Amino acid sequence: AGAVADTHSLLVGISRYSDSAPLRSQGISAPNLPAAENDVDLLRRLLDRLSVREQCTVLLNERATYDNVVEALLRLRDVAGADDAVVVYFTLHGASIYEGGKLKARALLLWDQELPGRALRYRFGQLRARDKTLIVDSCFAAGADKSIHGSGEPLAKSIIVLREPTSAEPD
């Protein structure tokens, strides 16, 4: 019989955007998401019950920074073995990044800045686990719902958090 695989997870949620001074200083605002912390807790408890050995990193609100998320993804890359399972979950706002009035990228809106979908797909693609699951509960899904190689169009288009309001804003 083979070795029992470990499950590694990264659960990221932001419920209190109104408390984010880093975003306010950049002129970015977003409504609070009161259910985000509960959603993270429910998934954490489910993974704990389903997994033989579950190693979970939870980043909520002020801990859900760009640096902390990237560091956690790099740690997953380094510790998850080829026979392991990895679950990465985000429950937060999606964002559109505009430059010069034109849409530059779709992103996840973290506590301190955006995480572009392309950067998320790249880091997720580096994970060598046998089973990888990426769950993004956010408007636009940061383009993470495109293939891992970045082709295709986003599947969901709903609310946009704008850095620069523009008349070229998609519906």
NUFI-396345 format. One record per atom (N, C-alpha, C): x, y, z. Coordinates in steps of 0.02 Angstrom, whole numbers, plus 50000, padded with zeros to 5 digits. Layout:
! NUFI-396345
XYZ/...
//
This chain:
! NUFI-396345
500424994150000/500005000050000/500445006250000/500215011449966/500595017649961/500525021850025/500955026750029/500945031350087/500305035650085/500075037450144/499495041850149/499705048950128/499325051750082/499485058450058/499265063750109/499635069150111/499445074850152/499015079550110/498595083350144/498215088650112/498485095250139/498685099650095/498935106250113/498425111350087/498255116250129/497775121150105/497985128150125/497775132850083/497845139950095/497155142950087/496895145850142/496235148750141/496295156250155/496055160350109/496135167550112/495455170850108/495315175250157/494675178650156/494725185650184/494335190150155/494305197050180/493575198950189/493415200650251/492725202850265/492695210250281/493255213150305/493235220150329/493665224850285/493475225550223/493835230150179/493845237250206/493325239250241/493295246050267/493855247650316/494165242550345/494725243550392/495405243850358/495435243150292/496075242750257/496355249650240/496795252150283/497135258550269/497565258250206/497905252550192/498305252350131/497895253450068/497295250650065/496875251650005/496615258750003/496385261350060/496135268250061/496665273150038/497295272050058/497835276650039/497955276549963/497735271249929/497795270749857/497155272849821/496665275149859/496035277249829/495585271449809/495695265549839/495305259649823/494815258349880/494185257349862/493695255649913/493285249649888/493055245749935/492645239949918/492175238649977/491575236249962/491115234650017/491375228850059/491185228750122/491365223150165/491005216850141/491305211150157/491015204550141/490935200750206/490395201950243/490315199250310/490365191650315/490195188050262/490195180750265/490875177650252/491375181450231/492015178550211/492355174550266/492375177250326/492705173650381/492345167150396/491685167150396/491295161150407/491425155950352/491455158250289/491585153750233/492265150350240/492775154150260/493435151250270/493405146050326/493075147750381/493025143150437/492665136750418/492125137250380/491755131350359/492185126750315/492555129650269/492995125550226/493555122450266/493845126350313/494375123650356/494125117550394/493535118150423/493255112550462/493105106550418/492855107750358/492705102350312/493355098750292/493865102450274/494505099350255/494795095350313/494725098050373/494975094550432/494625087850442/493975087550430/493595081350437/493745076450381/493865078850321/493955074450263/494665071850255/495155075350283/495855073750271/496145069550327/496585065050307/496945061050357/497455065550392/497845069150353/498325073950381/498245080450342/497965085450375/497825091750343/498255097250374/498615100950332/499025106450354/498755112850322/498485117250363/498095122950338/498405129550359/498455134150311/498645141050324/498025145350310/497845149450360/497265153950353/497515161050356/497325165050306/497495172150304/496845176150299/496675179450354/496055183350356/496215190750364/495815194850330/495845202150336/496555204750331/496815208050384/497465211350380/498045206650368/497945200050378/498475195150363/498465193150289/497925194950253/497845193050183/498175198150137/498825199250148/499205204050107/499525200450048/499735204350000/500075201649941/500675197449962/501105200250005/501715196650025/501545190150061/501045190250106/500865184250143/500565178850097/500155180950049/499865176150003/500405172949959/500845177049931/501375174349888/501835169749929/502005171849990/502425167650033/502085160950047/501435161050061/501075154850075/501045150350013/500965153249954/500965149249892/501655146249879/502175150049892/502855147449885/502985141849934/502735142549995/502815137250046/502455130950023/501845131749996/501485125949970/501885122549914/502175126549871/502585123749817/503155119449845/503445121949901/504025118449929/503855112449972/503275112450005/503125107050052/502655101750024/502225103349977/501755098449950/502125093749903/502085087349919/502405082349878/501985080349818/502275076549774/501935074449712/501315070249726/501285066749782/500695062649799/500195066249843/500325072449861/499895076249906/499325079749869/498875082549907/498335086549880/498415093649906/498235098449865/498265105549884/497595108749868/497335112649916/496725116549907/496905123849921/496775128249873/496875135349881/496195138649872/495995142649922/495325145549922/495375153049937/495035156949896/494975164149906/494245166049910/494065169949961/493395172949964/493495180349979/493425184349927/493575191449931/493335194849867/493495201149859/493285204649799/493775203549742/493505203449682/493905203849622/493985211149604/494465212649561/494585219649543/494795220049470/494715225949443/494965227449377/495515232649386/496085231449356/496635236249360/496655240149295/496585246649301/496595250949242/497245254849240/497495255849181/498085260049171/497955264349110/497995270949120/497845275549064/497145274849038/496665273149083/495975272549063/495805265949028/496295261449021/496175255048988/496265249349037/495855244249028/495895238349071/496575234849060/496965234349113/497615231249109/497585223949132/497215222549186/497205215749212/496605214849259/496415208749268/495935206749320/496355204349379/496095205249439/496485203549498/496025201649556/496325198849608/495995198149672/496185204049714/495715206849750/495845212649792/496035210249862/496675210249876/496925208249942/496875214149990/497135213350050/497095218450103/497475224750083/498025223850048/498465229650035/498555231349961/498375226949917/498445228249845/498135222449807/498145222949741/497865217749699/498375212149688/498105206149677/498495200349655/498235198749586/498615200549533/498375199349465/498255191949453/497725190449413/497555183549397/498135179849366/498525183149325/499095179949293/499605177549345/499735181749396/500205179849449/499935173949490/499285173949503/498975168449540/499025161949499/498855162249435/498895156249393/499605153649390/500095158149385/500795156049382/501005152349446/500855155349504/501035152249568/500675145549577/500025145449560/499645139249567/499925133849520/500125135749461/500425131149413/501075128149437/501425131449482/502055128949508/501965123349560/501365122449585/501245117349635/501305110549602/501675105949635/501795099449604/501365093849633/500875095549673/500425090649703/500025086949650/499865080749666/499475076549620/498785079649609/498465081549663/497795084449660/497825091649682/497635096249637/497635103449653/496945106249640/496695109949689/496045113049682/496115120449698/495885124749652/495885131949662/495155134149662/494935137049718/494255139449724/494295147049734/493975150749689/493975158049694/493255160349697/493065162749756/492395165449767/492455173049764/492395175749704/492495182949694/492215184849626/491995191049620/491805193449554/492425193349510/492325191849448/492845191249397/493325185449409/493375182749469/493815177249485/494535178849464/494695185149456/495365187449440/495635184549376/495205181849334/495455178449275/495735171649292/495675169549356/495935163049376/495525157449346/494925159149320/494515154149290/494705152849217/495215156249193/495495154649128/495925148449138/496135145349085/496555139449092/497205141449127/497555136749153/498165138049190/498685141549146/498605140849081/499065144149035/498825150949013/498245153049038/498025159949027/497605161048965/497365155848932/496955157048874/496215157148894/495805159648851/495085159648864/494855166048896/494205166648900/493895172548929/493635170948999/493605175949042/493305174749108/492595172149101/492395167649146/491725164849144/491215169249179/491435172949230/490965176949269/491145184349264/490655188449251/490765195649250/490205198749291/490395201749346/489875204949386/490125211649412/490285212249476/490475218549506/491205220049491/491365226349477/492055228449467/492235233449521/492805232549552/493075237649597/493585241449557/493445247749545/493865251749500/494415255549537/495015255549508/495545259849532/495455266749500/495315266849436/495205273149400/494535272549363/494035276349384/493405276049346/493525278249274/493175274849229/493275276449158/492625275049120/492535278449066/491945277249024/492025270848984/492625267948981/492745261748944/492595255648988/492275256649044/492115251349091/491645246249060/491825239649063/491375234649035/490745233849077/490205231749045/489565230649080/489585224249119/
//
